[in-house]
Amino acid sequence: MELVLAIAASSLVLVNLVSICLAWRRMTPRSTPAPLPSATPAVSIVVPARGIENFTAETLDCAFRLDWPVYELIFCVARGDDPVVGEIRRAAERYPSREMKVLVGDDRISANPKLNNCLKGWNAARHDWVVLADSNVLMPTDYIQHLMAGWRRDSGLVCSTPLGSRPQGFWAEVECVFLNSQQARWQYAGESVGLGFAQGKSMLWHKPMLDAHGGLQALAAEIAEDAAATKLVNSLGLKVHLVSSPFEQPLGHRTAQELWSRQSRWARLRRVTFPLFFAPEILLGVVPPMLLALGAAVLADVALAPVALAVAAAVYLPELALAAAKGWRVSLLSLPAMMVRDVMMPAVWLRGWLNGAIDWRGNSMTIRAEASELNGGVSGA
């Protein structure tokens, strides 16, 4: 029995290491410039916005300073009295030559508040290439170049997972290791073996293609627009591809409750939209191989401390090496943050199987396997 447990523990550690190697090979360091494009078509960037966030002024400035010959910015808000409208106007005054517009309205086409907010921007976009970009993405000057460079002959969508940066406080550090060396790593590892799936933070679409298959309304088929996008693209025989290096999402301060709320919400969305892929998530992190290895050690009458240390080192050292090599956030708090993350992960997974209401940027929503609905409030990013 101890041999079976030891083999199971070793297998989980090996799978973890393989995922790190795949992501390492697939991704470039954060500071790597985008390849020079062979063509520079005009682009529309649709940004759903709601409320003021920690870095709103900076993320807006970045959107106005992109190094691309022709692009328009379309900001979408549900309410004209939203305070973010003033921030957008002030940013526009600093860059008077940049083509931009602010669209106000709440089109209830789905249970997804962000998708509702984006619809008017999609319809107003003048160019064939459209980026749907969350308002808290910190766009580098070569943002569009990176997205365009990710487009291949068999692409139906190019996107980027968020890369957590600028954490303030321990719980923001925990969110960084959730986003970066855990979620981004597995997303890039999956794409490298042909299992690419969309991430809604930055999504580059060829508008005529999506319009020919239902337009933005087609993404209302699922509660999460990125899940619907993945299924739609795959149904067309195309693939979801990722940029070579993810774009930053500066975090600022986070509380434990905010972290739990975000992770449990995303877990429930994954469970509802891709249950067969969500189920094995219980095997991720250090806890499963650690418990299996310690069980084998007890049965074999082997000292527990060296076994626990060996498993922890085999899991965490490669993960820290990946983060350091790619220029992601690494600090003295990274290792304890990884440990806390991995202790949380089984609880987050269990929470993902439960129904109930959640708060999504001020919108009360009910997520169920049978149906999901927007209970009230206004649409946001």
ABEGO torsion letter per residue (X at the ends): XAAAAAAAAAAAAAAAAAAAAAAAAABBBAABBBBBBABBBBBBBBBBBBEBBAAAAAAAAAAAABBBABBBBBBBBABAABAAAAAAAAAAAABAABBBBBBBEBBBABABAAAAAAAAAAAABABABBBBBBAABBBBAAAAAAAAAABBAABABBBBBBBBBGBBEAAAAAAAAAABAAAAAAAAAAAAAGABBBBAABBBBBAAAAAAAGEAAAAAABABAAAAAAAAAAAAGBBBBBBABBBBBBAEBBBAAAAAAAAAAAAAAAAAABAAAAAAAAABEAAAAAAAAAAAAAAAGBBAAAAAAAAAAAAAAAAAAAAAAAGBBBBAAAAAAAAAAAAAAAAAAAAAABBEBBBBGGBBBBBBAABBBBAEEBBBX
